[in-house]
Structures are given as structure tokens and as C-alpha cells.
């Protein structure tokens, strides 16, 4: 029996077991088979009220199969046997219909409709039974909604009235003609409370705001009056005007050994609460956020002391810091195309270098890999050594105003690294230096990064005579792309990226350009070109290109166990001026764990190009343009395991016609025929803080083919030819 048949038999067995769950039911009990929420009007979307359902039916894999229930049902009643306990632990207990929970659900749904402005709404419950199974149907009868006819404000405190200025229409949230809903009234209470607590009213809370609604019999219009109650310190105190507080003094206290480990200027710069100014809840939150961004700070506690018989506050900011010095050691195993190796990384970090929460880190990494299968080369091993030093400042280090530095929530980063690679074919050295800024706009969930300057110097001190003869110097095998990427190269780029993150959507945009400043200087000073028509810096040709990337992900949640992830990625880069070919590090590749998963990494494209030389295909199977389209249905399986089914599509192309990549150039009348398609299954081990991912992909449509069977492997699958397995950490998108 084949593996496919065994899996099919097991699945059928589990599904059949789920149908016999009645053995766990007592007389008069029913298994909750399905729950539906319906409405007798199109004005209400029933799915928006699904969170109010107190009892849901058993979960389904991919919204279709009740495998967890079937697994539980396979267990016997004798819990002393380990097999029964195991099946119950990994399965899901049958959900027995509870009439009390159903009645409470009706009450919750009715209350939710009232909050939406349907004051005469009702909810009915209908149950349908079949054997020991029950379907619960909640039908919403919202009726006609209520609307606001007029809004009045009863504010006896003149100072508060001046702060709110609700007599001006632009400052009014509630408008005539709006739907009358409890949610809108609560929003107005929160808004006014926020305005007042930001304006010195330290003791104000939303319970001081009361709404009175007046309706005419038979009318759906509401006359609304907002009343702001006088201040009372407690139930026995007299009514007074609301006190408005100012900050008398800001004190900084140590939460460690009595010593403040941050400079006084840093403490002041990150504290938004100012002496002599009104108390502000907004500035309080900004102070917490500012200190929370400092890597040296473990936690912050801010307390206020009221000065007796005054409206003044003393603000005490207590700072506890982390240990400044840390050291970490991380070993790892590697496997590159079957070549086994090992690597080790050691990292030293100081999180408070200049007593301003500056983070300084040094990372050392060494790697070794035993390379097999190479002929004509002396050394059969791969060695890599890397050192990286990084200094990060939790603020803008730039000629900008102090107020702007405080508002920006930015960090500045200086990075220098050196990488040494020794392979049997060549030796390579990479030097990198960069200065960049990062900042966020928390209110819009947007983060930014600006690479002010990023320098990369690639040096090839040695190339074996065998490699030079076979791929670089031989006229018959000469490859322009390969040769360009095995020469000394200098890259000076600038870039900007923006990322947006919301609950169900993520978007990323990145733009970078290189060589323009150097090219302008070369023309300005009349520099001479080399024998290839390129300008050089220190006798090294520099790269010139522009590159842009766009990434978009959208999640559609069906229930707490099932969701559909849709992803689209597009990238394009164009070499010009001093370059006719993109540097290898800037070229696109397709295939692998985060792309079209029916192909291995760098195994797809460009276009209809089919690699035929395994030694250099990692260079040839790169391009200047990339398209990725992915759809992945994710579901909870059991314990820490999640499952997925996916369909991927995409490819890469070159913008120029390179002779070594036939069929790889992008053409409008051909590219859609060169879209590769793959499908597959995924298994994920979800530990919340990280995810281990195993994806198994199969080719469906292959643009690099010689026969029709190779073109459409979905109808002619061959496991050895069309299957790819991927292991990765984290979700693909």
C-alpha cells in the first residue's frame, strides 16, 4: 500500500470516528454540530456578531474536517490506558449543547444590537436535531434603528467649557442625523475624558460624563443631552469644580542600587512631563514609551504625589536598568546542498556605553563546511570568518532641533563589518560600513528606515586556475554575469524603506539607488574610463543601479482556527550608467521556502531559462525583476501543530537580453506564459514566540520544459523531479 493510500485510510478512519462521538453523550444530550447566525435584514452583517456566540461547535481542519473530534472519539472510556489519555490530549472533546449558554448568547446578541442603535431588536433561537446532533440557528431581528435629532451640552464648569469648546461644530463628535448607538456615546465619553486628562485634570474620569436621551413616543429620533457632573472626591464630599493640576517638581529615582546609571540630560530628554506645566496623560504615556525604547532600561515606574491644599503634583520617575554587559554563544549546524558543516557565533553587547542607553555590540562568527564532489581543486573545505561591530543611539544623531528629536522616536545606527570567505574555487573578502536611521509612527503603525550611506567593497584576492579556465577565461564558456561577479567591486548606495503593520494586513516598500553620487563626481572632475568604458574609484569599478520592492500580505480570518493568507510581492532593479549587470547580492532569485515552493532556492527562472550547469546555475538563475503570488490556507491541528495548504506562482526575469540566460528576458507578450505554479502542504510547530516550518511543494506548471509532461507536471507528477522540501523558521509572509 502506498503512502498516499495509507494517509487516505487514516483520514477516513478519523472522520468516521467523529461520527460515533455519541458514545460520550448522556441521555438527552446533543452534540453541537453547527452554529449559524442569520439576520432578517441586509443592514446587519451577522458575521460581525459571531464573537458574542458563547458556544461554538468543534473545530475543523481547513474548515472542512472535524479531525480533532475524531481523534478524541477514537479514545476509549478507560483513562488508565495511556493510548486513551494520549488520544484525548491531542484531540478535542465533543462540544455538548448547553441550553443555558444558548439563552445567554441570545441576551448578549440582543444587547449588542441595542448598542448598535436597534433599541427594539430581538433575537430568536431555533434548534434542529438529527439523531444525537444539533444545529443552533440564531436569527437577528434588529428592527428600525434610532437616530440623533439634537445634541445639547450641560457643562457648569466654565474652565472645562473653555477647554472643550463644544459650542463650535468642529469640536463636536456627536452630530445631528448620526445613528444613535451606545458605542458612539462611549466613544464621546472617552474622547472628552482624554481631552481633559491631557489638559491638567488629573482626577477626571469618564464616570463624570452622563448622557440623557429623550424620545417621542412612536418616533425613532433621539434628543440627546450630555451632562458633565461636578467633582466629588468621595461620596461624602461636597460638589466642587474639577481641580486642574500642574507639575511642581520632577524627581528621578533609581530602582537599582540607589545610583542613576543614565545621564541627567538623557533622563530629561525622555521625560515629557515638565515642571510648571499642566499634568497631561498624553505626556505620561509618551514618557513611558520613551523610556521603554531604551535598551538600558528594564522597567519604569511613574508615581504622582499631591501637594496638600494645592493643585500641584510631584512626579517621581523611578528607573531600573538592565545589566550593561552581556555575552552570548550560539553553535549551529549547516547543510548546503548536502555539504555538512558547523558554525559558531559569539556576541558581546554593552547596552549603556556612554550612559545614554547607547548599544554597542561586537559579533564574531566562524564557519566550516566540508565540500565534496569538486574535481581539479586543491582545497576541499570552506571556511568563513566574520566580525561585525555596531553602535546604536536611541535618538537622531543629526543636525535637527531638540523638539524634533523628541518627537521622532528614532534611532541612529553605525555598522562596520568584515567577512572572509575561503572556498576551493576562490577567496572572497567583503567590507561593509553603513550609517542609517530608524523611526516609527506608532499612531499609524508605520516604521521607517533610511540608509544615509551604505558602503560595500568586494575584493577577490585569489581565484583558482581551474575556475578561471573553466568559467572566466575560456572563450567557449565565458559568462558575462559570472565574470562580473568575480571581480573587485565597490557599491555606495542610499535607500529608504517603509513598513505598515496592522492586525490583518502588512505592507512593505523599499527603494535604493547606488553609484549616482560617484558617477556625478566622475563627470564633474573629468575622470577617465577604463578599457570597459567604466569609471573607477581606487581603480575599482563601482556599481550603478536603482532598485524598488513592494510586498503586501492580507489575512482573512474565518474563525479562531482558520485563516487565509494572501501575498503579493514585486521587485525590479535596473543597472545603468557605470553598470550593465546588477551585482549578485542585488539580483533577484526565485524558489525556496519564501517564494515558489515547488522549486529549491535559486532553482527557478529567469523566464523559461533551464539551468544545465550545476556549478554556475546559482549565478545564471538570477534576474532583475521578480513577481511572487501566494495563497495559503492555515489551520490549527492539535497541541502546538498547525497545518497549511498553499498555491504559489511567480518567476524572475532579466531586463536585458543576456546570451547566457536564453529565454530569461521579460517580454510583455511572453511573461504570462512563464509564470511558474506550485502547490503543497505545510506543517508548523508553533511555540508562539517562534515557529518551525516544514513545507512540501510540488511543481504544477513549469516554464522551463522540453516536453509537455515537464510543462504541466500537475497532470504528470513525478516525485523525484517535481518535489521540494523546505525547512524554515517563521511564516513565509
MOWO-V41541 format. One record per helix or strand. SS is the DSSP state (H for helix, E for strand). FROM is the first residue (numbers start at 0). TO is the last residue. If there is no record, write none. Layout:
BEGIN
ss=SS from=FROM to=TO
ss=SS from=FROM to=TO
END
This chain:
BEGIN
ss=H from=2 to=17
ss=H from=20 to=23
ss=E from=30 to=38
ss=H from=45 to=51
ss=E from=60 to=60
ss=E from=64 to=64
ss=H from=66 to=72
ss=H from=81 to=89
ss=E from=95 to=95
ss=H from=98 to=114
ss=E from=121 to=129
ss=E from=132 to=140
ss=E from=146 to=154
ss=H from=157 to=163
ss=H from=168 to=170
ss=E from=178 to=178
ss=H from=181 to=196
ss=H from=205 to=207
ss=E from=208 to=214
ss=E from=220 to=227
ss=E from=230 to=230
ss=E from=239 to=239
ss=E from=245 to=253
ss=H from=263 to=268
ss=E from=277 to=277
ss=H from=280 to=291
ss=E from=296 to=305
ss=E from=311 to=320
ss=E from=324 to=335
ss=E from=338 to=349
ss=E from=358 to=369
ss=E from=380 to=392
ss=H from=401 to=407
ss=E from=409 to=421
ss=E from=425 to=440
ss=H from=441 to=443
ss=E from=445 to=462
ss=H from=464 to=472
ss=H from=479 to=483
ss=E from=488 to=500
ss=E from=504 to=513
ss=H from=515 to=523
ss=E from=535 to=536
ss=E from=539 to=541
ss=E from=544 to=558
ss=E from=561 to=574
ss=H from=583 to=585
ss=E from=587 to=587
ss=E from=589 to=589
ss=E from=603 to=603
ss=H from=616 to=619
ss=E from=622 to=622
ss=E from=624 to=637
ss=E from=640 to=653
ss=E from=664 to=664
ss=H from=670 to=673
ss=E from=675 to=685
ss=E from=690 to=700
ss=H from=707 to=710
ss=H from=718 to=721
ss=E from=722 to=728
END
